[in-house]
Every structure is written in C-alpha cells, then in structure tokens.
Amino acid sequence: MLFVYAANISEVLPRDLLLPLAVALAGAAVVLALCALLFRDPRRGALLASAVVLAFAFFGHISSQLDGDVIGEMAQLALWAAFIGAVGIYAWRARASLGGVTTALNAFGLVLVGIALFTIIPAETSRVVRASEGEPVSQVVMAEATRLPQRDIYFLVFDRYGSDWSLKQRFGIDNDIYPDLRDKGFQVIPGARANYRATDFSLASMLSMDMLDDLTRSVGPDSDDRTPARAKLGDHEVGRFLRANGYRYYHLGAWYGPTRTNPIADEVRVWGKTTEFEQILGDATILPALGHLTGTATEDDDFRNRHREEALFELRQVAKLAETPGRKFVFAHILLPHPPYGFDAEGDIVLKATEKEAVAAGREGDLFAEQLAFTNDRIRELVEVLLDRPPDEQPIIVISADEGPFICGNTDCVDRTPETYGTRFGTLRAYYLPDLDYEVPSDDTGVNIFRMLFREYFGADLPDLPNRSYDWPDNDHLYDFRDITDELPLPGG
C-alpha cells in the first residue's frame, strides 16, 4: 500500500491513505492471529500470514504485468494457492531454519517500507514547508456583486469533450450537437479552448477565475506535484462568490478524486463511497479474480461499472435538482465521453474485452463516436428539462469541457505540433444566457467563464483576462508554463 501511495505521491495526500491503511493493518492483524492459532506458534503463523497477505495485496499488480493472454487468471490463482500451500508446509515443518528465515523476512519487510518512505517523506516534508511559507488562503470574496439575479446557474463539465475541430482532427467525427444547442438559444463557441491541457489545471483556472502563475512562484517550475493545483478545486472563488450571494451550492462528483467532493459545497451528491485511491488499491488485490472464480463478479469489471453508474447518477441528479426550489449553483463533473468506453450510442454496455479488441484493431474512434452519441443525447435531454419553465425562470447554463481527447494514454505525450495542441486544447463550450445581450469571444477560454457571468449578471468588477493557453514540458515540470496560444489551429484564434 505504501508503494502505491509513493507511486502516486504527486496526486494524493496523507488523508487518502489513512482509512485504507487502517483497514489493511486490521485485516493483516486478523490473518496473523488466525494463522498463529492454527500453528500455535506466532513465528510459524507469521510466515503463513505473510504469504496470504502477499497474495491478497499483490495479485492484481502481478496479473496486470503477466497479461491474461499469457497466463490465464485461473492459472494465476492456482499458482498463488500453490505458493501459499508451500509456505504453509514449510512453516509447519521448519525447525532450525525458522529463526533465520523469520529474521531475513523481517529485514526484507523493513527494507521495503524504507524504500517507500524514501519517496514519501521528502515529498510530504516539501509540502509542509511550502504550506508554512505560503500565504494563508483568503476567505474574502474576489469581487462584490452590485445586483442579484434570480436565476439558477448550472455548470456542466463533460470530460475530454473536444471542440468540433478537435474531434474531427482526432477521430474524424462530425459532431451533430452544435446545431441543436443553437436552436435552443445557446451560444456555441467553435473556437473555445482550455487554458491548460489537463483536467485538474484546467478546472482550477475555471473555478479560481485566475491563471495559475502563482504556483510557478510558490511551488517552482521543476515539480511533479499536482496537489497545489488541485487544492484550488476545493475552496474555490466561484463557490465562495455564489454562496456569499445567497446561492446554495450543489456539487456532483464522480470517481475523479479532485472533484469527487468539495469542502465548501452546501450539498455533495456522489454515487458510492469509494475514493479513486481506494478503487486503485481494491483493483490491485485478489478480490476481483475471486469474484470471477466464484461467479459473483458483475459482467464487466468494477471500475467500468462504477464509471457508468456514476455518470448516469449525475445526469439524474441534475434533472432532479431542476425541480428543487431556491436559488442554486449546480456543478457537475461528468466523465463522458472520457474513457473507458462503457456505452454504445443506445446506452447499452460495452464490455472491457470489446473495448480492448477495438482499440487493438485501431477502432478507438468508433468507440468514442458511440459514447459521444450517447453523451449528446443525454445533454439534449438535460437541456429540455432545464429549459422547461417560464422564460423568467430559466437558468443560466454553461456546458463545457475541461480538455480535448487524448492522443495517447497519458497527459505527457504531447508532441508539440499545432495539430496535437489543437486536439488537446479545443473544447466544447456552450452558453445559455437568458436576458443577456452579450456575445462571447470566439477564442473563449475557461478562466473567463465566471468572470463574464459575474460581471454581466451580478455587476461584479471582474474584467476578462487574456484568452491564453499554456503547456508544460513534461509531468516533472508541471509549473513551467509555456504560452502556446499562437500555435493553436483553432477557429477564432
């Protein structure tokens, strides 16, 4: 568990580790006690308990490296069972060598813990020092409202939903939702782009209504720690402003940790209780394989099921909140059309094996197009629900994305060509702005979404910031921002 935490140290905090670690230690203690009773000897019991814990905790890690096509899951279970059996026989029969083996294993365990702590301690120390040297988080609202609209505000973020240009460039898809949104009275911005090329940084600029230059100064350009940027997704300016002006803040989250919950929201609605880190830990254990063995596992894997259920839950909650009285701000981060590709166009389940086969055959675009079609139908349904009321009660709606689709499997593979930048930075953006005579700029970026809304509807003194987009060299230099605006081949630029 410490190794998983250390491997993800740039994205997690100690609080993410506390509950899983407590559960793991309690479980290991129970296994140790049972094995000690079985052998009537704590040292012999500890040997068998170590084998059981090793198999439980490391099955998924090793299985993912072996690939089921090389050694099937059932064969892997059999090998682990044989390993536990062999250790049990040794523990039962060992005599003179028992003490030496126990000492060696204890030393090996301490070395492993030391290796993990070698990564964890410097990183956490750096965070503590940075926090002590930084300025305290201001609780003052960024601007003062001079008038108060009586309309609800919906901010619906669909993850990796690229702009028309982006989707055409990446997958050859001609998106059909823009005309429908225009027919409903939305301003659709074909040239909309993100300020940064990753979800956490992009949403941080949107919700803080500011660029992230302060992090270059406070964290330094040569850092891989994403948590300072993600901290801006918690006590953010948008939520603070709206709550100060009488809005109730509803936060709808999914499995993505930074937006799963929010400390200043009046109400957080999520499907399930497992965090992203806990999901990773659970998937790495032997439990999914045992579910397949016993026939208790679901048709698809747990993560893909969760991905689907959370998206559907959020969509239902947005529709339900439309009927909730009182002025409200609804933030929903919906992980569609973001992979995994769990839906076809009709909403039927796409299994992991089907996705794997299609991607291997070079047909990822087909999967994306199907999930996009499903997502578009859900957006159309939500728009109908939200606008189904008298004109003077219709809400302000922003439908946006955080980033465009990936080119490959991680945020670091950007080859810095204009085409790649356009794919990653081009985003969906559509505004429903009732009673407002305002034309959104054709090169709109996320940082100005709420600056514009609060200025035009609330009379706040929040002028637009320059519409600029920023890249960084790699994930080890996250805050070494490079302005790439003039390289974007997007309309409106």
N, C-alpha and C positions, 0 to 999 in steps of 0.2 A: 504493500500500500504506500509506503514511504517512497518507493521508486516511482510509482505512478504520480504521486504528488510532485516529486522532484522533476519528473519529465514534463510536467505541466505547470511548473512554478511561475511561468510568465503570465498564466491565465487564471490561477486560483489563489485563494487566500487561506490562512490557517482555519478560519471558521468553516471552510468547505471540508476540512479534514476531520474535524472534531467528532462528529456523530459517526461516520464510517469507521474511524479508528476505535472508538469506544465499543461499537458493535463487534468489530473484528477481534479486539482483545478479549471481550467477554466470551465470544464463541470459541476462541482458542483455549481459554481457560476451562471451559466446559469439556472440550475434547480432551485436554490434558488430564483433567480429573477422571474422566471415564476410562481413559487408557491406563492411568495409574492404578485404578481399581481393578481393571482386568488383569494386570500383571502383578498386582500387589507390590509394586516397586515403582517409585516415581521416575527413576532414570530410564527404566525399560519403557514405561508408559510415555515418557517424553520423546523417545525415538519414534514410536509409532504415531504419536500425535503430530510430530513434525512432518512425517510423511503424508498424513491425512491433510494437514493444513497446506502443505506444499501443493498437493494435487488439487485441492479446492481452489486455491488462490491463483495458481499459475496455469491451469488447464487452458484457459482462453488465450493467454499470451502465446503459449507454445503452439496451440492449434492454429492460430492465425498465421504463424510462420510456416507451418507444415503444409497448409492448404488441403482442404478435404479431398481434392483430386489425387493427392499423393498418398496420404494415409487417411482413410475414412474416419468419421467421428466415432463410430462404434469400435473400430480398431484402436483408436487412441484411448478410449475409455478402458478397453481391455488391458492395454499396456500400463496404464496408471494403476489399475486394480492389481496387476501382477507386481508392480513396484511396491505398492502398499503391503501386499502379501509377503513379499521378500523381506521387507523391513521388519514386518511383524514376526516372521520366523527367526530372523537374526536377533531381534530384541528378546525373544523367548529363550533362545539357546545360547546367547553370548555369555561368556564367563570373564576371562582375564582381559579381553579386549574392550569390554563395555566402558570402562572408565576412560580409556584413551579416546575412543570414538566420541563419547559424550563431550569430553573437553574440546576435541577438534571441532565438533559441530557448534558448540557454544562460541568458540573463537571465530568460526566462519560466519555465524549469525551476527556477531558484533562487527565484523568487517563490513558486512553488507549494510548494516544500519549506519556505520560510519561513512560509507560511500554516499549513501543518500543524504545524510546530514551535511556532507561536504558541499553539496549543492544547495541544500535548503537554508542552512544557517547564514551564509553570506548574503543570499537574496533577501531573506527576511530582515537581516540587520540593516541592509541598504534601505529597505522600505521604512524601517523605524527611524533611521537617521533622516531620510528625506521628509518624513512626516513632521519630525521635530523642527526641521529647518524651514519648512514651508509656511506660508501664511495660512491662518485658520480659515475654514470655509465660511464665507459670508452668508448670513441669513437675510440680508437686505435684498429686496426685490430689485431687479435690474432697472426697471422703469416704472413710472406711475401712470395708471390709467386715468384719463380725464372723462371718459364716458364708459358705460357698461352695456354691452349688447345683451339681448335676452335670448340668444341662440346657443344651442349646444354646439360643441366642437368635437369632431371625430378625426383622429389622426391614425390612419390605417396604413401600416408599413408591410408591404409584401416583399419578402426577402429574395434577392437576386432576380428581381423582375426588371429586365433591361428595357431600355427605350426601343422604339421601332428600329432605329439604326443598329443598335446593339444586338437585338435578336436576329435581325436579318444577317448581320455580319457573322455571328457565332453559329447559328443553326439554320440559316436560310428560311426563317419563319416570317411570314407576313401576318402581323398581329391584327386582329379584327375588332378589338375593343374600343379603339380611339373614336371611331365614328359614333358608336353607341353612347359613349360618355358625352361627346359634344351634343348629341341630340337631347340629352338630359340637362343640358345647361352648364356642363363643366368646361373650364378652360383646360385644355390638354397641351402640355409643353413638350413638343417633339425633341427639343434640344436640351431638356433637363439633364443635369449631371450631378454626380456626387462630389462633395468636397474632398473626400478621401476614399481609398479603394478597398476598404474593409468595413464590415458591419459595425464593429464597436466604435471605430474612429468616426465613421460617417454619422451614426446616430448621436454620438457625443456632440458633434458640431451642430446638429439639428436642435437637440434639446437644451444645449447650453446657449444657443443663438450666438455662438462665437467660434472663431478658429482656435486651433489647439497649439498655437505658438508658445503659450505659457509652459507647456510640457517640454518643449525643446530646452527651455531655460531651466526648469526645475528638475527634470529627470535627466536631461542630457541627450544628445543625438545618438549616442552609441549604447542604446539599451534595447533589450528584447522584452521588457516588462510591459504587458498590456494593461495591467490593473490601474495605473493612473488615468488612462483614457476611459476605462470602464467605470471608474468612480464617478465620472461626470454623468453617467446614466442613472445615478441614484438620486441624490438631492439636486435635481436639475432646475434650471431657470424657468423653463416653460411651466412645469408643475407648480413651482412656487408662485409664479405670477398669477396663474389662474386660480389657485386656492386662495390667494390673498384677495382676489376679486370675486369671491363667492361661488366659485365652481367646485363641484365635487369631482374628484379625480378617480376614475376607474382605470385600473391597469390590468391588461390581459396579456399574460406571458405564456411562453412555450418552453421547450427544453433548453433553449439557448440561455446559458447561465446569466449573462449580464443584464438581460431584460426579463428574466423569468419573474422577478418580483420587484417591488420598489418601496423604499422606506417612507416616502412622503405621500404615497397614494392613500386616498381615503378607503379604497377597497381594491384588493388584488384578487383576481379570479384566475386560477390555473387548474388544468386537468392533472390530477395525481399529485403526489408529494415528493417524488424522487428528483433530486437535482441532476444536472448534467454530469457532474463529477461522480455522483453515486451510480448513475447509469453506466458510466465507463467502467467503474470498478465491478459492478454486477455482471456486465458482459464479459469481463475477463475471467470470471470464475467458472467452475464446472457446472453451475446450475442450469444454464441453457441446454447443455448437452444432456444432462439428466432429464430435463423436460422432454427432449426428443426421444430419449430411451424409453421413458415411461408413458409416452403418448399424451402427456399433459400440456405440452407446448402448443402455442397457437400456430395457425397456418403459416404465418410469417414470423420473422424474429421480433423480439420485444421492442427494439428501438424503432423499427419501421412501423409497428403497430402504434407506438406512442406518437410518432411523427404524424400519423394520420389522425389519431383521436384528438390530439391537441389542436390541430388545425381546424377540425370540424367543431370542436368545443368553442374555440374563439369566434368562429363565424356565427355560431348560435348565440353566443353571449352578446355580440354586437347587435344582433337583431333584437334580443330581449331588452337590452338597455335602451333601445329606441323608445320603448314604452314606459321607461322609468321616469317619474316626474322629477322636476328640479333641474336647474342648470348644471350641465355636466361636461367634463372633458374625458373622452374615451381614447386611450392609447392602446392599440393592438399591434403587436409584432407577430405577424402570421408567416410561418416558414414555408410559404408557397410562392412561386414554383420551385423554391430551393429543394435540391435532392435531400434524401433519397426520393426516387420517383415512385411514389406509392399509389398514385391514382392514374387511371386512364381518363379519357375525355368524359366518360359517363359516370365517373366516380367509383368504378369497380376497382378492386385491389389489384395492384401489380406486385407480384412476389419478388423477393430478393434474387432468386435464381433467374427469373425472367429479365430483370434489370441487368444482372451480371452478363448474361448471354448477349443482350442487345448492345451493351457498351463494348464488349469484346469484338462484336461484329461491326463496330463503327456506327451504330444507330442511336447514339445518345440523343441526337436531335429529335428523333421520333418520340422518345420518352419525354423529353422536355416539352415538345409540342402538345402531347396528350395531357400532361399535368397542367400546362398553361391553359389549355382549353377548359379544363375543369375549374381552374382558378378564375378564369374570366367569367364563367357562368355564375360562380359564387359572388363575384364582385357585382355583376348585373343585378343579382337578387338582393344584395345588401343595399344597393343604390335605390332600388324600388321601395324597399322597406323604409329607409331613412327619409326619403322624399315624400312618402305617403302621408302628408299632413298639409294643413293650410300654408300658403306661401310665407306668412309672417312667423310661422313656427318651424320652418325648415332649417336644418342645421348647417353650419359651416363644415365642409368635408374636405380633407386633404387625403388623397390616395397616392402613396409614394412608394418608392423602393429605397433601399439603403445603398445598393450597388448593382452592377450588372452581373451576368453569369460568369462563372469561372472559365478560364481557358484550359486549366488542368486541375489537378486535385488539391492544390493548396494556394494560399494567398501570396506565396513568394515567387511563383513562376510567371513573372511579367517580363516580356522580352523588350519592353520599351519602344515598340513600334507604334505609330499613330493608330493603326487598326486595333491593336491589343488594348491600348488606352481607351479608345472609343468603346470597345466591348465592355470593359470593366467599369468605366465611369458613367456610361449612358444609362439613365434610369427612367422608369415610369414616374410621371408626376402629373396629377390632375387635381384641379381645384373647383369646388363648388362654393361660390362666393355670393350668397344672396344679398340683394340690395347694395351691392358694391360695384361702382363704376371704376374698375381698376384692371389694367392689362399687365399680367405677369410677364417679366422679361423673358425673351426667347432662350437665354442662356442661364436660366434659373438654377441655383444650387441650394442644397438643403439648409445651409446656415441661415438663409433669409426667409424660410417658410414662416416662422412665427414672428420674426421681426416685422414682416409685412402684415400679418394678421393682427398683431397687437397694435401696430401703428394705425392701420386703416379702420379697424373696428373699435379699438379701445382708446385711440388718441394718444398712445404712448410715444415718447420721443425715442424711436428706435429706427434710425436710417439704415438702409441696406448696406451690407458690407460688399466689397468687390466679389463678383462671382468668379472665384478661382478654385482650381483643383490641384491636389498635391499627391505626389507619390513619395516613396522612400526606397533606398537601395535594396534592402532585404529585411528579413524579420529580426536581424540582430542590430538594426539601426532604424528602429521604428519612428523615432522623432527627428530624423534627419530629413526634413520635408523639402521636396523639390517641386517647384511650380511647373506643371506640365500643361497648363490651360491652353496655351497656343498650339499644342501638338494634337489637341482633340479634334478628330474629323467629324464632329457632330453638328447637326443643323443648329443655327442660332449663334454659333461661335464666331 
